[in-house]
Each structure stands twice: as structure tokens, then as C-alpha cells.
Amino acid sequence: MAMLSLALAAASVAASSATNAQIAAKQIAVPPPPMGWSSWNSFSNTIDSQITLEQANAMVKTGLQKAGYRYINIDEGWWLGQRDAEGNIVVDPKAWPALAPGEKAGDMANIVRAIHALGLQAGIYTDAGRDGCGTFSPDLGPGYPGEGSEGHYDQDFLQFAKWGFDYVKVDWCGGNNEKLDPAIQYAEIARAIANAESITGHRLYYSICNWGVNSPWTWAPNIGGVAADIWRTSGDIVAPIVANSKNSSRAASFKGVLSNFDQGIHPEAQHTGFYNDPDMMVLGMQGLTDAQNRVHMSLWAISGAPLLIGADLTELTGATLAMLTNPDVIAVDQDSLGLQAVKVAEFAKGLEVWAKPLAKPGARAVVLLNRTDSAASISADWSSFGLLASSSATVKDVWSGKDLGSFNSSYSTSVPPRDAVMLLVDGREGDYKTYKIERLEITQVAKSSRAGDADGSGNPADRSGKQPATGVPVLKDHQLSFNHVGSRMRVARVEIAYTNPGPTTRFAELRVNGQIATRIAFPPTGSTIGAVWIQSVLDGVGANNVLSFSAICDPGPVIDSISVE
Ligand code: GLA
């Protein structure tokens, strides 16, 4: 069907004065990035039931669970590629024994039950191709073919859900070797996950691991209809460092940490529960100093990255543990706005300011990053991250916990070489411009929406034959455009005010200036207007940006207005 572009002209209503209260719609919290532990960095393919249990127990004992960490993710090495005559995965019964009376050895449900009994959640791992990474580049031990799920997607993901796993990471070594298209394979897998979820009623969180091949930030958000997911944006920070093995002398590098951080920044794709994943953390592993660990944690938190610990949880030092559990830092990472940091200033090569918008109006997490070899003063300027320069803001040093006081327009401090300072800045929002749909055009769209909306559930008002109280439903094959949108920021925050009266999350695509679309989740709001936030690159000259919404399937959300910084 030809795209019927309704191209609604939007009446722009400039904000009259700049106050935080102007951003009035109720913010809808979005799913945060996952927090947990993964076996790969410290155990490679030696992972088994005993190690998994020790790590799960340590997550509880160390207080990591209390701080919010909950996934125990079993990575590659748990399965060596064998299947039975029906194609079911067969695991080594010695590596995965019975753990309680009545259990059978070789049943992965045993370890899942033990993890759940601690109040934690369990993750598992496979490959999108026929073979896995262990076939092509075994880390410890021999290579083993067939350790991937291609040809068994429905069967394997149903098995993972039946075993009770809560999280699945899907690697790309086999898919890469076969030159498959990741956007297609990972969508097929998303469908297999949805199928497994509908059969078992058990949710599997989706972690895509194809190291940035074919730019997953352009296709991974909401792939195959998933409500929330993460995708890797780069290769591994370090190859596994396994104690008492031939690779025990490997070391993580600070350079690797910075490089993965940089490759993980795609703020236009990170919103409403979809996250860039710069890799499991190497914090607390061999090779990094305490100061470097602190920078690492600051960068992951300000990225809103998944916080997946790669270190051996039974060997964490007090200093590492304190960093991993710092409540202010975790709150920055898990903030319910779900956005990523943007580089807002680079005063000289290597002297950078990164800012992450937080749910509290006027609040920003800020990292002053010095990549150079000498100490330097770096300044956080309110206006560079959208706060009113004319208003004072309070500043807190996150790692020392000290309130530094109240400052006008900016805060500068000296940052040691190859180090960072992390701040919480609490000021006043700058101007927002609200773009509303005009009344007349609502009628137009409401009419055509009734024709195209099979069950009439696009909006409660549709059913009674009345005009929608406010907003325009986004429907399939229709495009709802806000034209002439301007912003003083290159990467602008955009608040989307909408209603979703239905019981489940709805989705819509947004195209900015006719570029590739990003899929946005719109959780239920009931009958009142709610808001989600995204960040968009508004590079059209002047107020010449066009933001076009279209639905992926009917009904989409009912869009009321957008407000742009
Ligand atoms: C890839 C992934 C890692 C890990 C290994 C297992 O390298 O990027 O995170 O899962 O495979 O072999």
C-alpha cells in the first residue's frame, strides 16, 4: 500500500518562559539497562555448575544483589555442541549435575532453580549461526563445532525458556563466518523468543552480541517486536583472564575501556528500554588501577550501559566493591529516562565533557574526561547541556559524595591525567519549544484512522465516535510529521507526549529528516497523557527539521505533542 502521508503541519507554540515545570506531562519510566555478572571474562569456557553457584552466592554475600545486580549469565562453554536424535541440546552431566533431590544430572533447569532460589535471575548463551565462537577461536581447550542455534531457533529458545532462563545472549561468530545478515538473523531469533515466551509464559531478555557488525543501533531497537533489548557495539575489551590457566597473565587495558566506551555512543538509538552495550565490564580485573576502575564505572554509568560485571565475584577488593555498589553512580546508569550521555564539549583534544540527562528536570550527570597525559582544568557549562546559564545550579562530586556548592553558569575543576571527575548538576532547564497537532487535522486523521483500524482500539474516543480528546493516533501506512522543528542543540532532547490507553506497550517508528528510522516504545499511560524522551540529531539548518512518526502495527500510540530543547 502506498504510504499515505498526512504530513500534518504542526503549530509551534514557543515556550514563553523557561521553567522546569513546563515539562509537565507525566514521565513514563522505561525499562533500565540490565545489571548482573557474566562468566566469560574470568572463566572463559571452563564455566560449570560449581563456578556458577559460587558466583551467585558471592553476588548475594557481597551486597551486589542489594545494590541492584541480579543476572547470573552463563556465557560460552556451557555446551559443547552435542544434540540428541531430536535435535535437543545435550550437556555434560558432570559439569551440570543434580543439585537437589529428585533432579537429573545434565538438566540446565537445576542451575536455574538454584539461582532463582537466591532471588537472582539466570542468563544463557548461544550463537546465531550453526557454529559458535568456540569452533573458530577456542580460548581454553579444543574447538568444538555445532555450538550455535541456526536451524534450531524455535527449539533452542523454547528450551531456554522451559529451563527457566530469564536472559539470553546471542553471539555472532557462526553467523559472521557464514556471512549471514545480522538484522535478518536477529529478527528471526526475536520471533523465536516471542514464540517461546508465548508457549511458556516465561520472559527471556534479549542480548544481541554481534560487536557492531552492520551498525545494530540502526536495526536492533525493538527488533522483531521485542519490548526491550541490548546490542553490543564493539569487540571484547579483553580476552578472558582465567586464574591458573595458560592465559592467566593477560591484562585488561584502559585504552580498551576508552575505545569500547567511544564505540558505544549512539544516543539516537538509546531510548525507551533499548540500550547500546559496550561489553561486560573489566572493572576489578587484572590490568586496571583503582583510578582507572573508577573512570570505567563512571563511563559505563553515564552511557546508561548494561552493568555486567566480568570479574570473579569471590575475589573483589573492598575498593572495587565500593565502586560497583555506589548508589549515586548506579542511579545515573539506571535512571528512568533511559537516555545516553552526549559529548557536549571538547575544549582541546582529549579534554571532554559528557552529559547524561536524568529524569529529574534540570538534573544532569556530567563526566569531565581528561584523556591526555597532563592534568588540565575542564569546565562544565550549563548551556552546553541544556540548562539555563543564567540560573545557578548545585554540583555534587559523585565519587567523593561531597556537595560542592552552588555555581553560576559553569563549574570548572582540575582533572588529573587519564582520569575523570563525575558530577551531578542540578539546575534549571533551558527553553523547550512545544509542537502541537492542530485541532482540524486531528479530525482528518481520526476519520482515516477509523477506516484503517480494524478493531477501532486506536483511541478510546474512536469507539464512541467522538474526536480524540487530544492527540493523533499513529497508524500503519500513515505518517504523522512535525515540520519546521528547530533546536539550539545538535543532539536535542525530545519529549514525546502521548497516550497509550491499551494494556501493553505500543511502538512507532520515528524518522528524522528522512533518515533511517528508530523504533520507540510507548508504554501504557491509561487515559492520561504521559511522556517518553528520546535524543535526536537535528542537523537541518535552522528550524527545518522534520520528525515523522509511523506505526509498525496498529494501533500505535496517540501522539499529543513533542517538546524540543
Ligand atoms: C565473543 C563475545 C564475548 C564472549 C565470547 C565467547 O567474543 O563478544 O562476549 O561471549 O564470544 O566466545
Boltz pocket constraint, residues with backbone or C-beta under 6 A from the ligand:
constraints:
  - pocket:
      binder: B
      contacts: [[A, 40], [A, 75], [A, 76], [A, 133], [A, 134], [A, 137], [A, 171], [A, 209], [A, 211], [A, 234], [A, 235], [A, 236]]
      max_distance: 6.0
